[in-house]
Amino acid sequence: LPNDGLNIDPNASPENVVKTIIKAAKTGKYGMLSKLCNESIDMDGDAKDICNVASGKEGNQKEFNDFFGNAKIVGKARIKNGIAEVDIETTAEGGSKETIILQVKYDKWYLKGL
């Protein structure tokens, strides 16, 4: 893999998972998104959609890019009992806030829901 300046482990922290989502939306390179998902974690539909963006319809990809490509992390992750919450703000849809839920599994963080 070429080093594009973001040589981080996408699963190392809750923030890294979210940064990986935002980066994929900005660049349109979705290869890393599948690493954010773990089948042993009970994910909601939104989380599954993010995991499947690469193989999804073009309209879904555009929506994903618009929403997360204009997002940034706000504040610090809140972590309790192996579950983390990371708040993001996006300028998409006239500006909205979203909380991304992550879960730890064997010291790696994965997407759980939105």
C-alpha positions in Angstrom: 0.0 0.0 0.0 1.4 3.4 -0.9 1.9 5.6 2.2 -0.6 8.5 1.8 0.4 10.2 5.0 -2.1 8.3 7.1 0.0 5.4 8.2 -2.2 4.5 11.2 -3.8 1.3 12.4 -7.5 1.9 11.7 -8.5 -0.2 14.7 -6.0 1.1 17.2 -8.5 3.6 18.8 -12.1 4.7 18.6 -10.9 8.0 16.9 -8.8 6.0 14.4 -12.0 4.2 13.3 -13.8 7.5 12.8 -10.8 9.1 11.1 -10.7 6.1 8.7 -14.4 6.6 7.8 -13.9 10.4 7.2 -10.7 9.8 5.1 -12.5 7.2 2.9 -15.3 9.6 2.3 -12.9 12.4 1.4 -10.8 10.3 -1.0 -13.4 7.9 -2.4 -11.1 5.0 -1.5 -13.2 2.5 0.5 -10.7 -0.4 0.9 -10.1 0.3 4.5 -13.7 0.4 5.6 -14.1 -3.4 5.7 -11.4 -3.5 8.4 -13.7 -1.4 10.6 -16.3 -4.2 10.9 -16.2 -7.4 12.8 -18.9 -10.0 12.4 -18.9 -10.9 16.0 -20.1 -7.4 16.9 -23.8 -6.7 16.7 -23.9 -3.8 14.3 -26.9 -1.6 13.3 -28.0 -1.0 9.7 -26.0 2.2 9.4 -22.8 0.6 10.5 -23.4 -2.3 8.0 -24.0 0.3 5.3 -20.6 1.9 6.0 -18.9 -1.4 5.9 -20.5 -2.2 2.5 -19.9 1.2 0.8 -17.3 -0.2 -1.5 -19.7 -2.7 -3.0 -22.7 -0.4 -2.7 -24.6 1.6 -5.2 -23.2 4.9 -6.5 -26.0 6.9 -4.9 -25.1 5.4 -1.5 -21.4 6.2 -2.1 -22.3 9.8 -2.9 -24.4 10.1 0.2 -21.6 8.6 2.3 -19.0 11.0 0.7 -21.2 14.0 1.3 -22.0 13.2 4.9 -18.6 11.9 6.2 -16.4 13.8 3.8 -17.6 17.0 5.5 -17.3 15.7 9.0 -14.9 16.2 11.8 -14.5 14.7 15.3 -15.7 16.9 18.1 -14.3 16.5 21.6 -12.9 13.3 23.0 -14.1 9.7 22.8 -16.2 8.6 25.8 -15.2 5.0 26.7 -17.1 2.8 29.1 -17.1 -1.0 29.5 -15.6 -1.6 26.1 -18.0 0.7 24.2 -16.9 4.1 22.9 -18.9 7.1 21.6 -17.3 9.6 19.3 -19.2 12.7 18.3 -18.8 14.2 14.8 -20.2 17.3 13.2 -20.8 17.5 9.5 -21.7 20.4 7.3 -23.9 18.0 5.1 -27.6 18.3 5.2 -27.4 21.8 6.5 -25.2 20.8 9.4 -25.8 17.9 11.8 -24.3 16.1 14.7 -23.9 12.3 14.9 -22.5 10.0 17.5 -20.6 7.0 16.3 -20.7 3.9 18.6 -17.7 1.6 18.6 -16.8 -1.6 20.4 -13.5 -3.1 21.4 -12.7 -6.7 20.6 -9.2 -8.2 21.4 -7.7 -4.7 21.8 -9.0 -3.5 18.4 -11.9 -1.1 17.9 -14.8 -1.7 15.5 -17.9 0.1 14.3 -21.1 -0.8 16.1 -23.6 1.8 15.2 -24.6 5.4 14.6 
